[in-house]
């Protein structure tokens, strides 16, 4: 059995991404909030609170920062490396594949990453890891939805 880690952090969405793609951002937040119902290693956000913060961010034109908690298999980084695959799976379970596809296409086309800042903890082992990763969706060589990540403005990893 894998060790379970738990993470706390923020999902940060750039104001340009918000202003030009509010529907896509709402879909993203909805699917993230639903992930706790459909995947073993999830990312939990309070959907109602995130919608309130989204409205405030758009009205006042600033980036959106949503608090989250999550669990990971061995490390929460594993969740981030397959974030868009997880959202695609959740969309298939919730029968909102069209909304997911619209969101994916917008995020892919605009190329503005979403930032995930977190501290990962493994209770008992007293292991702590902090990171700031950016994620972008893309289509891999097999034609499947995948997630690119980068840390600290470095090179993108596929």
LUMDREN-970477 format. One record per atom (N, C-alpha, C): x, y, z. Coordinates in steps of 0.05 Angstrom, whole numbers, padded with zeros to 5 digits, always signed. Example, Ala and Ser with C-alpha at 12.3 -4.5 7.8 and 13.67 -1.06 7.14 Angstrom:
2
+00264-00114+00156 +00246-00090+00156 +00264-00066+00156 +00257-00045+00142 +00273-00021+00143 +00258+00001+00157 
***
This chain:
158
+00017-00024+00000 +00000+00000+00000 +00018+00025+00000 +00009+00045-00015 +00025+00070-00017 +00021+00087+00008 +00043+00102+00014 +00040+00122+00035 +00023+00145+00024 +00007+00156+00042 -00010+00178+00034 +00002+00203+00045 +00004+00223+00028 +00012+00250+00037 -00012+00268+00036 -00010+00289+00051 -00031+00309+00050 -00019+00337+00045 -00032+00352+00029 -00022+00378+00021 -00042+00400+00028 -00031+00423+00032 -00047+00448+00037 -00035+00469+00019 -00052+00485+00006 -00040+00506-00011 -00061+00523-00024 -00052+00536-00046 -00069+00553-00062 -00067+00546-00091 -00090+00548-00104 -00091+00547-00134 -00094+00577-00142 -00075+00586-00159 -00075+00614-00166 -00081+00616-00197 -00101+00632-00203 -00108+00635-00231 -00105+00665-00239 -00088+00669-00259 -00081+00695-00269 -00106+00711-00277 -00105+00738-00273 -00129+00754-00279 -00135+00755-00309 -00115+00753-00326 -00120+00752-00355 -00136+00727-00363 -00128+00704-00351 -00143+00679-00355 -00172+00682-00346 -00176+00695-00324 -00203+00699-00313 -00220+00717-00331 -00209+00739-00339 -00225+00759-00353 -00233+00749-00381 -00216+00734-00393 -00222+00725-00420 -00234+00697-00422 -00235+00683-00399 -00245+00656-00400 -00260+00648-00374 -00278+00665-00366 -00292+00659-00340 -00307+00633-00341 -00319+00625-00364 -00333+00600-00366 -00314+00577-00362 -00290+00578-00374 -00270+00557-00371 -00261+00555-00342 -00257+00578-00329 -00248+00578-00301 -00269+00566-00283 -00294+00573-00288 -00316+00562-00272 -00317+00531-00275 -00314+00522-00300 -00313+00493-00305 -00290+00480-00290 -00267+00492-00292 -00243+00482-00278 -00249+00479-00248 -00259+00500-00236 -00264+00500-00207 -00286+00479-00200 -00306+00477-00216 -00327+00457-00211 -00316+00429-00212 -00299+00423-00232 -00288+00396-00235 -00269+00390-00212 -00253+00410-00204 -00235+00406-00181 -00251+00400-00156 -00273+00415-00152 -00289+00410-00128 -00303+00383-00128 -00309+00373-00152 -00322+00346-00154 -00302+00323-00152 -00276+00329-00155 -00256+00308-00155 -00257+00291-00130 -00264+00303-00107 -00265+00288-00082 -00285+00265-00083 -00305+00267-00101 -00325+00246-00104 -00317+00224-00122 -00296+00228-00139 -00290+00209-00160 -00262+00198-00161 -00243+00209-00147 -00216+00199-00148 -00206+00193-00120 -00187+00175-00118 -00176+00168-00092 -00157+00189-00081 -00142+00202-00098 -00123+00223-00089 -00133+00249-00101 -00146+00264-00084 -00161+00287-00093 -00149+00314-00085 -00162+00335-00096 -00157+00362-00088 -00183+00374-00080 -00185+00383-00055 -00211+00393-00045 -00211+00423-00044 -00231+00435-00056 -00236+00464-00053 -00265+00467-00045 -00271+00489-00032 -00299+00496-00026 -00310+00510-00050 -00329+00497-00064 -00339+00508-00089 -00354+00534-00085 -00371+00536-00066 -00386+00560-00061 -00367+00584-00055 -00348+00579-00038 -00328+00600-00031 -00312+00608-00056 -00305+00588-00072 -00289+00594-00097 -00305+00611-00116 -00331+00606-00118 -00348+00622-00136 -00350+00651-00127 -00352+00654-00100 -00353+00681-00089 -00326+00695-00095 -00304+00682-00090 -00278+00694-00095 -00273+00700-00124 -00284+00683-00142 -00282+00687-00170 -00297+00713-00178 -00321+00716-00168 -00336+00741-00175 -00321+00766-00165 -00309+00764-00141 -00294+00787-00130 -00269+00792-00147 -00255+00771-00156 -00231+00775-00172 -00237+00787-00199 -00259+00779-00211 -00267+00790-00237 -00275+00819-00234 -00292+00824-00214 -00302+00851-00210 -00279+00871-00204 -00259+00862-00189 -00237+00880-00180 -00212+00876-00196 -00212+00858-00216 -00190+00852-00234 -00164+00846-00219 -00164+00824-00205 -00140+00813-00193 -00140+00783-00195 -00117+00771-00191 -00115+00742-00194 -00132+00729-00172 -00141+00705-00179 -00157+00689-00161 -00140+00669-00146 -00142+00668-00120 -00127+00649-00104 -00147+00633-00087 -00148+00607-00091 -00166+00589-00078 -00150+00571-00060 -00158+00569-00034 -00145+00551-00016 -00154+00522-00022 -00136+00503-00020 -00143+00475-00024 -00129+00457-00004 -00140+00434-00001 -00126+00412+00013 -00127+00388-00006 -00108+00371-00004 -00108+00348-00022 -00092+00325-00010 -00097+00301-00021 -00082+00278-00014 -00068+00267-00038 -00045+00255-00034 -00030+00245-00056 -00020+00217-00050 -00015+00202-00071 -00002+00175-00068 +00028+00180-00068 +00041+00176-00046 +00069+00181-00041 +00074+00211-00039 +00065+00226-00058 +00070+00255-00057 +00048+00269-00073 +00040+00293-00064 +00019+00308-00079 +00028+00316-00107 +00055+00318-00111 +00065+00324-00138 +00054+00305-00159 +00049+00280-00151 +00038+00261-00170 +00010+00270-00180 -00005+00283-00162 -00031+00293-00170 -00028+00315-00191 -00009+00333-00186 -00005+00356-00204 +00004+00347-00231 +00021+00326-00232 +00032+00317-00258 +00010+00305-00276 -00013+00298-00265 -00035+00287-00281 -00061+00302-00275 -00059+00328-00270 -00082+00344-00262 -00104+00344-00283 -00097+00349-00308 -00118+00351-00329 -00129+00324-00336 -00114+00302-00333 -00124+00276-00337 -00145+00270-00315 -00140+00278-00291 -00159+00275-00269 -00184+00290-00275 -00182+00315-00284 -00206+00330-00290 -00221+00318-00313 -00208+00307-00333 -00222+00294-00355 -00237+00270-00344 -00225+00254-00326 -00239+00231-00315 -00264+00240-00299 -00261+00261-00282 -00283+00271-00267 -00305+00281-00286 -00298+00295-00307 -00318+00304-00327 -00333+00280-00339 -00319+00259-00345 -00332+00235-00356 -00352+00223-00336 -00345+00223-00311 -00363+00212-00290 -00387+00230-00285 -00384+00255-00289 -00405+00275-00284 -00421+00281-00309 -00414+00269-00331 -00427+00273-00357 -00426+00303-00366 -00402+00315-00362 -00399+00342-00372 -00373+00344-00389 -00371+00325-00407 -00348+00324-00425 -00346+00348-00443 -00369+00358-00452 -00369+00382-00470 -00358+00406-00455 -00366+00410-00431 -00356+00433-00415 -00325+00429-00411 -00317+00405-00405 -00289+00400-00401 -00273+00406-00427 -00283+00398-00450 -00270+00402-00475 -00267+00433-00481 -00288+00448-00475 -00287+00477-00479 -00266+00489-00461 -00266+00480-00436 -00245+00490-00417 -00217+00483-00426 -00213+00457-00433 -00187+00448-00443 -00178+00464-00466 -00195+00467-00486 -00187+00482-00511 -00180+00511-00504 -00195+00524-00487 -00188+00551-00480 -00161+00553-00465 -00157+00536-00445 -00131+00536-00430 -00108+00529-00449 -00112+00510-00466 -00091+00502-00485 -00084+00524-00504 -00105+00537-00515 -00101+00558-00535 -00088+00583-00523 -00096+00591-00500 -00086+00616-00489 -00058+00612-00477 -00051+00588-00468 -00024+00583-00458 -00016+00596-00432 -00036+00606-00417 -00030+00618-00391 -00033+00596-00369 -00012+00591-00355 -00013+00569-00336 -00028+00576-00310 -00037+00555-00297 -00049+00558-00270 -00027+00550-00251 -00025+00564-00229 -00004+00560-00210 -00015+00545-00185 +00000+00526-00176 -00007+00511-00152 +00016+00513-00133 +00010+00526-00110 +00030+00529-00089 +00021+00512-00066 +00040+00496-00055 +00031+00478-00033 +00054+00469-00016 +00046+00459+00007 +00064+00445+00025 +00053+00417+00028 +00069+00397+00023 +00062+00369+00024 +00073+00357+00050 +00056+00342+00064 +00065+00330+00089 +00059+00300+00089 +00077+00285+00100 +00071+00256+00103 +00072+00251+00133 +00049+00250+00146 +00048+00245+00175 +00063+00219+00183 +00076+00221+00206 +00090+00197+00215 +00119+00197+00206 +00123+00203+00181 +00150+00203+00170 +00163+00231+00173 +00147+00250+00181 +00156+00278+00185 +00171+00288+00160 +00159+00283+00137 +00170+00293+00112 +00153+00317+00103 +00167+00338+00096 +00153+00362+00086 +00166+00371+00060 +00149+00380+00042 +00159+00389+00016 +00142+00412+00007 +00154+00434+00000 +00139+00457-00011 +00146+00461-00040 +00126+00470-00055 +00132+00475-00083 +00112+00495-00094 +00120+00507-00116 +00103+00524-00132 +00106+00514-00161 +00085+00501-00170 +00086+00490-00197 +00065+00503-00215 +00071+00505-00240 +00051+00515-00259 +00043+00492-00277 +00017+00492-00285 +00007+00471-00302 -00006+00482-00327 -00002+00467-00349 -00015+00473-00374 -00025+00447-00386 -00048+00447-00399 -00057+00423-00413 -00045+00421-00440 -00042+00397-00450 -00033+00393-00478 -00043+00365-00487 -00040+00360-00513 -00046+00334-00525 -00019+00320-00529 -00015+00296-00517 +00010+00282-00520 +00012+00268-00546 +00035+00254-00550 +00040+00240-00576 +00020+00218-00582 +00007+00208-00561 -00014+00187-00565 -00042+00199-00570 -00043+00226-00571 -00068+00240-00576 -00086+00242-00552 -00074+00238-00528 -00089+00240-00503 -00084+00266-00489 -00103+00274-00472 -00100+00297-00455 -00078+00292-00434 -00061+00311-00430 -00039+00308-00411 -00034+00335-00398 -00015+00335-00379 -00009+00359-00364 +00021+00364-00365 +00028+00389-00373 +00056+00398-00371 +00059+00413-00345 +00083+00410-00332 +00088+00424-00307 +00115+00438-00310 +00118+00459-00294 +00144+00472-00291 +00145+00484-00263 +00169+00485-00253 +00173+00496-00226 +00190+00521-00228 +00181+00542-00215 +00197+00566-00214 +00205+00579-00240 +00188+00577-00260 +00194+00589-00286 +00214+00574-00303 +00221+00550-00294 +00240+00533-00309 +00228+00522-00335 +00240+00501-00345 +00231+00489-00369 +00206+00472-00364 +00188+00470-00384 +00164+00454-00382 +00172+00424-00383 +00159+00408-00366 +00163+00379-00366 +00137+00366-00375 +00140+00348-00394 +00117+00333-00403 +00117+00305-00391 
***
